[in-house]
Amino acid sequence: MRFLALGLLTLGCSSEPLVTPSVEDTDVPTDTAIATGDSAVTDSNADTFVPLADSGCPAPAKITPTQVPAGYQPAERVNLNYTVDGDTAHFFFKSGEHIVRFLYVNTEETSGADKTAFGAVSKAAVEGWLKGAKEIMVAPRLDKGVPDTDPYGRWLALVFVDNELLQTRIMREGHSAYYTVYGCAPAPLHNAFVYAEAEANANDRGIWAPGHPTDYRKVLADWLGTNRCRPNPFETPYCK
């Protein structure tokens, strides 16, 4: 599925943010091809090596815990209790156990009326990355000096797995589009997220695979609304 051919507007790629960002803040079979590296994707149905398709953008930058933007608590080392789904997990902090909602991603659901088969795929992938991590660090976003929460009392945060931002990987491997209902991420996160989504899209990973049951044309229209802080791949190329 190549949405870049639908282009209307164009946004340039550079080391600077694509936009002036604001702050943020449901299936396909498990044999869908998911990329795990920077240069290739392996089809799980056949041990074939498929070259990485060019997204038209740079590869997403690696964001580490030392690059947490202003407005966030410094990243704290935590221990995983359990994973709820592809964008939520329970962690043990120094202050106790807290539920963390991963900012800027929104994976398909694993329960309720909106649950999907791909939601379970995403949960399993994220759970595997978290359980296999040597180190997990979480940086909650701050609201008046304390961790920001959503209506369910979950901390809204950036999550780092083995020194790399988990949200980037979730987008890069096609488990979520860049979730901007509440605005775009600040630099340097924003460009990494746009480029990660572009790479997944160009390589038909996860939600971008041809025939994926969820209509992401409608999903992204709902997510973006009148907020145009990020490109809509159904209307415009990610990068010129």
MIDOSE-1310 file (N, C-alpha, C; in nm, 2 decimals, decimal comma, always signed):
residues 240
mrfl	+0,09/-0,12/+0,00/+0,00/+0,00/+0,00/+0,09/+0,12/+0,00; +0,08/+0,20/-0,10/+0,17/+0,32/-0,11/+0,09/+0,44/-0,12; +0,07/+0,51/-0,01/-0,01/+0,62/+0,00/+0,06/+0,75/-0,05; +0,19/+0,74/-0,06/+0,27/+0,86/-0,10/+0,23/+0,91/-0,24
algl	+0,18/+0,82/-0,32/+0,14/+0,85/-0,45/+0,01/+0,94/-0,46; -0,05/+0,96/-0,34/-0,17/+1,03/-0,34/-0,15/+1,18/-0,32; -0,02/+1,22/-0,32/+0,02/+1,35/-0,27/-0,06/+1,47/-0,31; -0,08/+1,56/-0,20/-0,14/+1,69/-0,23/-0,03/+1,79/-0,18
ltlg	-0,02/+1,81/-0,05/+0,08/+1,90/+0,00/+0,21/+1,83/+0,02; +0,32/+1,90/+0,04/+0,45/+1,84/+0,06/+0,51/+1,91/+0,18; +0,59/+1,83/+0,26/+0,66/+1,88/+0,37/+0,81/+1,84/+0,35; +0,90/+1,93/+0,37/+1,04/+1,90/+0,36/+1,09/+1,82/+0,47
csse	+1,19/+1,74/+0,45/+1,26/+1,67/+0,55/+1,39/+1,74/+0,58; +1,41/+1,76/+0,71/+1,53/+1,82/+0,75/+1,56/+1,78/+0,90; +1,67/+1,83/+0,95/+1,70/+1,80/+1,09/+1,61/+1,88/+1,19; +1,54/+1,98/+1,13/+1,45/+2,06/+1,22/+1,31/+2,00/+1,22
plvt	+1,23/+2,03/+1,32/+1,09/+1,98/+1,33/+1,02/+2,02/+1,20; +0,93/+1,93/+1,16/+0,85/+1,95/+1,04/+0,74/+2,06/+1,06; +0,71/+2,07/+1,19/+0,60/+2,17/+1,23/+0,64/+2,23/+1,36; +0,57/+2,33/+1,40/+0,58/+2,38/+1,53/+0,49/+2,29/+1,62
psve	+0,56/+2,21/+1,70/+0,48/+2,10/+1,77/+0,41/+2,16/+1,89; +0,30/+2,09/+1,93/+0,24/+2,10/+2,06/+0,24/+1,97/+2,13; +0,18/+1,96/+2,24/+0,20/+1,84/+2,32/+0,07/+1,75/+2,31; +0,09/+1,61/+2,31/-0,02/+1,51/+2,30/-0,12/+1,50/+2,41
dtdv	-0,11/+1,40/+2,35/-0,19/+1,37/+2,44/-0,21/+1,49/+2,45; -0,98/-0,19/+1,61/-0,87/-0,15/+1,65/-0,80/-0,26/+1,63; -0,77/-0,62/+1,17/-0,67/-0,69/+1,24/-0,61/-0,77/+1,13; -0,49/-0,79/+1,14/-0,44/-0,88/+1,04/-0,38/-1,00/+1,10
ptdt	-0,36/-1,11/+1,03/-0,31/-1,23/+1,09/-0,17/-1,21/+1,14; -0,12/-1,30/+1,23/+0,01/-1,28/+1,28/+0,12/-1,30/+1,18; +0,09/-1,35/+1,06/+0,20/-1,37/+0,97/+0,22/-1,25/+0,88; +0,16/-1,13/+0,92/+0,19/-1,01/+0,84/+0,34/-0,98/+0,86
aiat	+0,40/-0,93/+0,75/+0,54/-0,90/+0,75/+0,56/-0,78/+0,84; +0,65/-0,79/+0,93/+0,69/-0,68/+1,02/+0,84/-0,67/+1,01; +0,89/-0,55/+0,99/+1,03/-0,53/+0,98/+1,09/-0,52/+1,12; +1,21/-0,57/+1,14/+1,28/-0,57/+1,26/+1,42/-0,50/+1,25
gdsa	+1,46/-0,45/+1,14/+1,59/-0,39/+1,12/+1,58/-0,27/+1,03; +1,70/-0,21/+1,01/+1,70/-0,09/+0,93/+1,71/-0,12/+0,78; +1,74/-0,24/+0,75/+1,77/-0,26/+0,61/+1,68/-0,37/+0,54; +1,60/-0,44/+0,61/+1,52/-0,54/+0,55/+1,41/-0,58/+0,63
vtds	+1,31/-0,65/+0,57/+1,20/-0,71/+0,64/+1,19/-0,86/+0,59; +1,17/-0,95/+0,69/+1,16/-1,09/+0,66/+1,01/-1,13/+0,67; +0,96/-1,19/+0,56/+0,83/-1,25/+0,56/+0,83/-1,38/+0,64; +0,74/-1,38/+0,74/+0,74/-1,50/+0,83/+0,69/-1,62/+0,76
nadt	+0,62/-1,61/+0,65/+0,58/-1,73/+0,58/+0,68/-1,79/+0,49; +0,79/-1,72/+0,47/+0,90/-1,77/+0,39/+1,03/-1,69/+0,43; +1,13/-1,76/+0,44/+1,26/-1,70/+0,48/+1,32/-1,62/+0,37; +1,25/-1,53/+0,32/+1,30/-1,45/+0,21/+1,34/-1,31/+0,26
fvpl	+1,44/-1,26/+0,20/+1,50/-1,13/+0,24/+1,45/-1,03/+0,14; +1,37/-0,93/+0,19/+1,31/-0,83/+0,11/+1,38/-0,69/+0,14; +1,44/-0,63/+0,05/+1,51/-0,50/+0,07/+1,41/-0,40/+0,13; +1,46/-0,31/+0,22/+1,37/-0,21/+0,28/+1,34/-0,11/+0,17
adsg	+1,21/-0,08/+0,16/+1,16/+0,02/+0,06/+1,19/+0,16/+0,11; +1,22/+0,25/+0,02/+1,25/+0,39/+0,05/+1,13/+0,46/+0,09; +1,12/+0,52/+0,20/+1,00/+0,60/+0,24/+1,00/+0,74/+0,19; +1,11/+0,79/+0,14/+1,13/+0,93/+0,10/+1,17/+1,02/+0,21
cpap	+1,18/+0,96/+0,33/+1,23/+1,04/+0,45/+1,36/+0,97/+0,50; +1,43/+1,04/+0,58/+1,54/+0,98/+0,65/+1,49/+0,87/+0,75; +1,59/+0,79/+0,79/+1,55/+0,69/+0,89/+1,53/+0,76/+1,02; +1,43/+0,72/+1,10/+1,41/+0,79/+1,23/+1,53/+0,79/+1,32
akit	+1,55/+0,90/+1,38/+1,66/+0,91/+1,47/+1,64/+0,82/+1,60; +1,75/+0,77/+1,66/+1,74/+0,70/+1,78/+1,72/+0,81/+1,90; +1,61/+0,80/+1,97/+1,59/+0,89/+2,08/+1,62/+0,82/+2,21; +1,71/+0,87/+2,29/+1,75/+0,80/+2,42/+1,70/+0,88/+2,54
ptqv	+1,71/+0,82/+2,66/+1,66/+0,89/+2,78/+1,73/+1,02/+2,81; +1,84/+1,04/+2,75/+1,91/+1,17/+2,77/+1,85/+1,28/+2,69; +1,76/+1,25/+2,60/+1,70/+1,35/+2,51/+1,55/+1,37/+2,54; +1,51/+1,34/+2,66/+1,37/+1,37/+2,71/+1,35/+1,52/+2,70
pagy	+1,25/+1,57/+2,63/+1,22/+1,71/+2,62/+1,19/+1,78/+2,75; +1,19/+1,91/+2,75/+1,14/+1,99/+2,86/+0,99/+1,96/+2,88; +0,95/+1,96/+3,01/+0,81/+1,93/+3,04/+0,79/+1,79/+3,08; +0,90/+1,71/+3,08/+0,89/+1,57/+3,13/+0,98/+1,55/+3,25
qpae	+0,94/+1,45/+3,33/+1,02/+1,41/+3,44/+1,14/+1,34/+3,39; +1,26/+1,35/+3,45/+1,37/+1,27/+3,40/+1,34/+1,12/+3,40; +1,39/+1,05/+3,30/+1,36/+0,91/+3,28/+1,41/+0,83/+3,41; +1,32/+0,75/+3,46/+1,35/+0,67/+3,58/+1,34/+0,52/+3,54
rvnl	+1,44/+0,45/+3,60/+1,44/+0,31/+3,58/+1,33/+0,24/+3,65; +1,26/+0,15/+3,58/+1,14/+0,09/+3,64/+1,14/-0,06/+3,61; +1,05/-0,13/+3,68/+1,04/-0,28/+3,65/+0,89/-0,30/+3,60; +0,88/-0,39/+3,50/+0,75/-0,42/+3,44/+0,68/-0,51/+3,54
nytv	+0,55/-0,48/+3,56/+0,46/-0,57/+3,63/+0,39/-0,65/+3,52; +0,30/-0,59/+3,44/+0,24/-0,66/+3,33/+0,20/-0,56/+3,22; +0,18/-0,61/+3,10/+0,14/-0,54/+2,98/-0,01/-0,55/+2,97; -0,08/-0,44/+2,95/-0,23/-0,44/+2,93/-0,26/-0,46/+2,78
dgdt	-0,19/-0,38/+2,70/-0,21/-0,39/+2,55/-0,09/-0,32/+2,49; -0,10/-0,29/+2,36/+0,02/-0,24/+2,29/+0,06/-0,10/+2,32; -0,02/-0,03/+2,40/+0,01/+0,11/+2,44/+0,00/+0,14/+2,59; -0,02/+0,03/+2,67/-0,04/+0,05/+2,81/+0,03/-0,06/+2,89
ahff	+0,09/-0,03/+3,00/+0,15/-0,13/+3,09/+0,16/-0,08/+3,23; +0,17/-0,17/+3,32/+0,19/-0,14/+3,47/+0,34/-0,16/+3,50; +0,40/-0,05/+3,56/+0,54/-0,05/+3,60/+0,55/-0,02/+3,75; +0,66/-0,07/+3,81/+0,69/-0,04/+3,94/+0,80/+0,08/+3,94
fksg	+0,76/+0,19/+3,99/+0,85/+0,31/+4,01/+0,90/+0,31/+4,16; +0,99/+0,40/+4,19/+1,03/+0,42/+4,32/+0,91/+0,45/+4,41; +0,81/+0,53/+4,36/+0,70/+0,57/+4,43/+0,59/+0,46/+4,44; +0,61/+0,35/+4,37/+0,51/+0,25/+4,37/+0,46/+0,21/+4,23
ehiv	+0,36/+0,13/+4,22/+0,31/+0,08/+4,09/+0,22/+0,19/+4,03; +0,24/+0,21/+3,90/+0,16/+0,30/+3,82/+0,13/+0,25/+3,69; +0,01/+0,28/+3,64/-0,03/+0,24/+3,50/+0,02/+0,35/+3,41; +0,09/+0,31/+3,30/+0,15/+0,40/+3,21/+0,08/+0,39/+3,07
rfly	+0,03/+0,50/+3,02/-0,02/+0,51/+2,88/+0,09/+0,57/+2,80; +0,13/+0,50/+2,69/+0,24/+0,54/+2,61/+0,20/+0,66/+2,52; +0,26/+0,77/+2,53/+0,22/+0,89/+2,45/+0,25/+0,87/+2,31; +0,17/+0,93/+2,22/+0,18/+0,94/+2,08/+0,16/+0,81/+2,00
vnte	+0,12/+0,70/+2,06/+0,08/+0,58/+1,99/-0,06/+0,55/+2,04; -0,13/+0,47/+1,96/-0,27/+0,43/+1,99/-0,29/+0,30/+1,91; -0,25/+0,19/+1,98/-0,26/+0,06/+1,91/-0,40/+0,01/+1,91; -0,43/-0,09/+1,83/-0,57/-0,15/+1,82/-0,60/-0,22/+1,95
etsg	-0,73/-0,23/+1,98/-0,78/-0,27/+2,11/-0,76/-0,43/+2,13; -0,75/-0,47/+2,26/-0,74/-0,61/+2,29/-0,86/-0,66/+2,37; -0,96/-0,57/+2,40/-1,08/-0,61/+2,48/-1,19/-0,51/+2,44; -1,31/-0,55/+2,48/-1,42/-0,46/+2,46/-1,48/-0,47/+2,31
adkt	-1,57/-0,39/+2,28/-1,64/-0,39/+2,15/-1,54/-0,36/+2,04; -1,44/-0,29/+2,06/-1,35/-0,25/+1,96/-1,23/-0,34/+1,94; -1,22/-0,45/+2,01/-1,10/-0,53/+2,01/-1,09/-0,59/+1,87; -0,96/-0,61/+1,83/-0,93/-0,67/+1,70/-0,82/-0,78/+1,71
afga	-0,81/-0,86/+1,61/-0,70/-0,96/+1,61/-0,57/-0,90/+1,61; -0,56/-0,79/+1,54/-0,42/-0,72/+1,53/-0,39/-0,65/+1,66; -0,49/-0,61/+1,74/-0,47/-0,56/+1,87/-0,39/-0,66/+1,96; -0,43/-0,79/+1,95/-0,36/-0,89/+2,02/-0,21/-0,91/+1,97
vska	-0,20/-0,90/+1,83/-0,06/-0,90/+1,77/+0,03/-0,79/+1,83; -0,03/-0,67/+1,84/+0,05/-0,56/+1,89/+0,09/-0,58/+2,04; -0,01/-0,62/+2,11/+0,01/-0,65/+2,26/+0,13/-0,75/+2,27; +0,12/-0,86/+2,20/+0,22/-0,96/+2,21/+0,36/-0,91/+2,17
aveg	+0,37/-0,83/+2,07/+0,50/-0,77/+2,03/+0,55/-0,68/+2,14; +0,47/-0,59/+2,18/+0,52/-0,49/+2,28/+0,55/-0,57/+2,41; +0,47/-0,66/+2,45/+0,50/-0,74/+2,57/+0,63/-0,81/+2,56; +0,66/-0,87/+2,44/+0,79/-0,93/+2,42/+0,90/-0,84/+2,44
wlkg	+0,89/-0,72/+2,38/+1,00/-0,62/+2,39/+1,03/-0,58/+2,54; +0,92/-0,56/+2,61/+0,93/-0,52/+2,75/+0,99/-0,63/+2,84; +0,94/-0,75/+2,82/+0,98/-0,86/+2,90/+1,13/-0,90/+2,87; +1,17/-0,88/+2,74/+1,30/-0,91/+2,70/+1,40/-0,80/+2,73
akei	+1,36/-0,69/+2,78/+1,45/-0,57/+2,80/+1,54/-0,59/+2,91; +1,67/-0,55/+2,90/+1,76/-0,54/+3,01/+1,73/-0,42/+3,10; +1,68/-0,32/+3,04/+1,65/-0,20/+3,12/+1,53/-0,12/+3,06; +1,44/-0,09/+3,14/+1,32/-0,01/+3,10/+1,33/+0,12/+3,18
mvap	+1,31/+0,24/+3,11/+1,31/+0,37/+3,17/+1,18/+0,44/+3,13; +1,12/+0,51/+3,22/+1,00/+0,58/+3,19/+1,01/+0,73/+3,23; +0,97/+0,82/+3,14/+0,97/+0,96/+3,16/+0,83/+1,02/+3,15; +0,76/+1,03/+3,27/+0,62/+1,09/+3,26/+0,62/+1,23/+3,22
rldk	+0,52/+1,27/+3,15/+0,50/+1,41/+3,12/+0,45/+1,48/+3,24; +0,49/+1,60/+3,26/+0,45/+1,68/+3,38/+0,33/+1,77/+3,36; +0,25/+1,78/+3,46/+0,14/+1,88/+3,46/+0,14/+1,95/+3,60; +0,18/+2,07/+3,60/+0,20/+2,15/+3,72/+0,29/+2,08/+3,82
gvpd	+0,40/+2,02/+3,77/+0,50/+1,96/+3,85/+0,48/+1,82/+3,89; +0,37/+1,76/+3,85/+0,34/+1,62/+3,89/+0,31/+1,54/+3,76; +0,32/+1,41/+3,76/+0,29/+1,33/+3,64/+0,15/+1,36/+3,59; +0,15/+1,39/+3,46/+0,02/+1,41/+3,39/-0,05/+1,28/+3,37
tdpy	-0,18/+1,28/+3,39/-0,26/+1,16/+3,38/-0,38/+1,18/+3,28; -0,43/+1,07/+3,23/-0,55/+1,07/+3,14/-0,67/+1,06/+3,23; -0,79/+1,06/+3,17/-0,91/+1,04/+3,25/-0,92/+0,91/+3,32; -0,84/+0,81/+3,29/-0,84/+0,68/+3,36/-0,73/+0,68/+3,47
grwl	-0,66/+0,79/+3,50/-0,56/+0,79/+3,60/-0,43/+0,73/+3,56; -0,41/+0,71/+3,43/-0,28/+0,65/+3,38/-0,18/+0,76/+3,36; -0,06/+0,74/+3,40/+0,05/+0,83/+3,37/+0,08/+0,84/+3,22; +0,09/+0,95/+3,16/+0,12/+0,97/+3,02/+0,27/+0,99/+3,01
alvf	+0,33/+0,90/+2,93/+0,48/+0,90/+2,94/+0,55/+0,85/+2,82; +0,68/+0,88/+2,81/+0,77/+0,82/+2,72/+0,83/+0,70/+2,78; +0,85/+0,59/+2,70/+0,90/+0,46/+2,75/+1,02/+0,43/+2,67; +1,13/+0,40/+2,74/+1,26/+0,36/+2,68/+1,29/+0,22/+2,71
vdne	+1,32/+0,14/+2,61/+1,36/+0,00/+2,62/+1,51/-0,01/+2,57; +1,59/-0,05/+2,66/+1,73/-0,07/+2,63/+1,79/+0,06/+2,56; +1,76/+0,17/+2,62/+1,82/+0,30/+2,57/+1,76/+0,36/+2,45; +1,64/+0,30/+2,40/+1,58/+0,35/+2,28/+1,43/+0,37/+2,30
llqt	+1,37/+0,48/+2,25/+1,23/+0,51/+2,27/+1,14/+0,40/+2,21; +1,06/+0,34/+2,29/+0,97/+0,24/+2,25/+0,87/+0,29/+2,15; +0,82/+0,41/+2,17/+0,71/+0,46/+2,08/+0,76/+0,46/+1,93; +0,89/+0,50/+1,91/+0,94/+0,50/+1,78/+0,94/+0,36/+1,72
rimr	+0,97/+0,26/+1,79/+0,97/+0,12/+1,74/+0,83/+0,07/+1,71; +0,73/+0,11/+1,80/+0,59/+0,07/+1,78/+0,54/+0,13/+1,64; +0,58/+0,25/+1,62/+0,54/+0,31/+1,49/+0,62/+0,25/+1,37; +0,74/+0,23/+1,39/+0,83/+0,18/+1,28/+0,79/+0,04/+1,24
eghs	+0,74/-0,04/+1,33/+0,70/-0,17/+1,30/+0,56/-0,19/+1,26; +0,49/-0,07/+1,26/+0,35/-0,08/+1,20/+0,24/-0,11/+1,30; +0,27/-0,10/+1,43/+0,17/-0,13/+1,53/+0,08/-0,01/+1,56; +0,12/+0,11/+1,53/+0,04/+0,22/+1,54/+0,08/+0,33/+1,45
ayyt	-0,01/+0,41/+1,40/+0,03/+0,54/+1,34/+0,07/+0,64/+1,44; +0,12/+0,75/+1,40/+0,16/+0,86/+1,49/+0,04/+0,92/+1,54; +0,01/+0,91/+1,67/-0,12/+0,95/+1,74/-0,11/+1,09/+1,78; -0,19/+1,18/+1,71/-0,18/+1,32/+1,74/-0,32/+1,39/+1,76
vygc	-0,41/+1,31/+1,82/-0,54/+1,37/+1,86/-0,52/+1,49/+1,95; -0,42/+1,49/+2,03/-0,40/+1,60/+2,13/-0,28/+1,68/+2,09; -0,24/+1,67/+1,96/-0,13/+1,76/+1,92/+0,00/+1,67/+1,89; +0,09/+1,74/+1,82/+0,22/+1,67/+1,79/+0,32/+1,67/+1,90
apap	+0,41/+1,58/+1,89/+0,52/+1,57/+1,99/+0,62/+1,69/+1,98; +0,68/+1,73/+2,09/+0,79/+1,83/+2,07/+0,91/+1,77/+2,01; +1,00/+1,85/+1,96/+1,13/+1,81/+1,91/+1,21/+1,75/+2,03; +1,30/+1,65/+2,00/+1,33/+1,58/+1,88/+1,24/+1,47/+1,84
lhna	+1,13/+1,45/+1,92/+1,04/+1,33/+1,90/+0,96/+1,34/+1,77; +0,92/+1,46/+1,73/+0,82/+1,47/+1,62/+0,88/+1,41/+1,49; +1,00/+1,45/+1,45/+1,05/+1,40/+1,33/+1,08/+1,25/+1,33; +1,12/+1,20/+1,45/+1,14/+1,06/+1,46/+1,01/+0,98/+1,44
fvya	+0,90/+1,03/+1,49/+0,77/+0,97/+1,47/+0,72/+0,97/+1,33; +0,74/+1,09/+1,27/+0,69/+1,10/+1,13/+0,77/+1,01/+1,04; +0,90/+1,00/+1,06/+0,99/+0,92/+0,97/+0,97/+0,77/+1,00; +0,94/+0,74/+1,13/+0,91/+0,60/+1,17/+0,78/+0,55/+1,10
eaea	+0,68/+0,63/+1,10/+0,55/+0,60/+1,04/+0,57/+0,59/+0,89; +0,64/+0,68/+0,83/+0,67/+0,68/+0,68/+0,74/+0,54/+0,64; +0,83/+0,50/+0,72/+0,90/+0,37/+0,69/+0,81/+0,26/+0,70; +0,72/+0,25/+0,80/+0,63/+0,14/+0,81/+0,53/+0,14/+0,70
nand	+0,48/+0,26/+0,66/+0,39/+0,28/+0,55/+0,45/+0,23/+0,42; +0,57/+0,28/+0,39/+0,64/+0,24/+0,27/+0,66/+0,09/+0,25; +0,68/+0,02/+0,37/+0,71/-0,12/+0,37/+0,59/-0,21/+0,40; +0,47/-0,15/+0,40/+0,34/-0,23/+0,42/+0,35/-0,31/+0,55
rgiw	+0,40/-0,25/+0,66/+0,41/-0,32/+0,79/+0,28/-0,30/+0,87; +0,24/-0,40/+0,93/+0,13/-0,40/+1,03/+0,00/-0,33/+0,98; -0,04/-0,22/+1,04/-0,16/-0,15/+1,00/-0,16/-0,10/+0,85; -0,04/-0,09/+0,80/-0,03/-0,04/+0,66/-0,03/-0,15/+0,55
apgh	-0,04/-0,27/+0,60/-0,04/-0,38/+0,50/-0,16/-0,38/+0,41; -0,15/-0,41/+0,29/-0,27/-0,42/+0,20/-0,37/-0,52/+0,26; -0,50/-0,47/+0,26/-0,60/-0,56/+0,31/-0,62/-0,56/+0,46; -0,55/-0,47/+0,53/-0,57/-0,46/+0,67/-0,71/-0,43/+0,70
ptdy	-0,78/-0,50/+0,79/-0,93/-0,48/+0,81/-0,97/-0,34/+0,86; -0,88/-0,27/+0,93/-0,92/-0,14/+0,98/-0,89/-0,03/+0,88; -0,99/+0,05/+0,85/-0,98/+0,16/+0,75/-0,90/+0,28/+0,82; -0,77/+0,29/+0,79/-0,69/+0,39/+0,85/-0,71/+0,53/+0,78
rkvl	-0,77/+0,53/+0,67/-0,80/+0,65/+0,61/-0,90/+0,73/+0,70; -1,00/+0,65/+0,75/-1,10/+0,71/+0,84/-1,04/+0,74/+0,98; -0,95/+0,64/+1,03/-0,89/+0,66/+1,16/-0,81/+0,79/+1,16; -0,72/+0,81/+1,06/-0,64/+0,93/+1,06/-0,72/+1,05/+1,04
adwl	-0,82/+1,05/+0,96/-0,91/+1,17/+0,95/-0,97/+1,20/+1,09; -1,00/+1,10/+1,17/-1,06/+1,13/+1,30/-0,95/+1,18/+1,39; -0,83/+1,12/+1,38/-0,72/+1,16/+1,47/-0,67/+1,31/+1,44; -0,66/+1,34/+1,31/-0,61/+1,47/+1,28/-0,72/+1,58/+1,30
gtnr	-0,84/+1,55/+1,26/-0,94/+1,66/+1,27/-0,90/+1,78/+1,20; -0,90/+1,89/+1,26/-0,86/+2,02/+1,20/-0,71/+2,05/+1,24; -0,65/+1,96/+1,32/-0,51/+1,97/+1,36/-0,42/+1,92/+1,25; -0,34/+2,01/+1,18/-0,26/+1,96/+1,07/-0,11/+1,98/+1,11
crpn	-0,08/+1,94/+1,23/+0,06/+1,95/+1,28/+0,15/+1,84/+1,22; +0,09/+1,74/+1,15/+0,16/+1,63/+1,09/+0,10/+1,59/+0,96; +0,17/+1,54/+0,86/+0,12/+1,50/+0,73/+0,02/+1,39/+0,74; -0,09/+1,39/+0,66/-0,18/+1,28/+0,65/-0,13/+1,20/+0,52
pfet	-0,08/+1,08/+0,54/-0,03/+1,01/+0,43/-0,13/+0,97/+0,32; -0,26/+0,99/+0,35/-0,36/+0,96/+0,25/-0,38/+1,08/+0,16; -0,32/+1,19/+0,20/-0,34/+1,32/+0,12/-0,20/+1,38/+0,08; -0,10/+1,35/+0,15/+0,03/+1,43/+0,12/+0,15/+1,34/+0,15
pyck	+0,26/+1,35/+0,07/+0,38/+1,28/+0,10/+0,43/+1,32/+0,24; +0,50/+1,23/+0,31/+0,56/+1,26/+0,43/+0,67/+1,37/+0,41; +0,75/+1,34/+0,31/+0,87/+1,43/+0,29/+0,88/+1,45/+0,13; +0,93/+1,56/+0,09/+0,95/+1,58/-0,05/+1,08/+1,53/-0,10
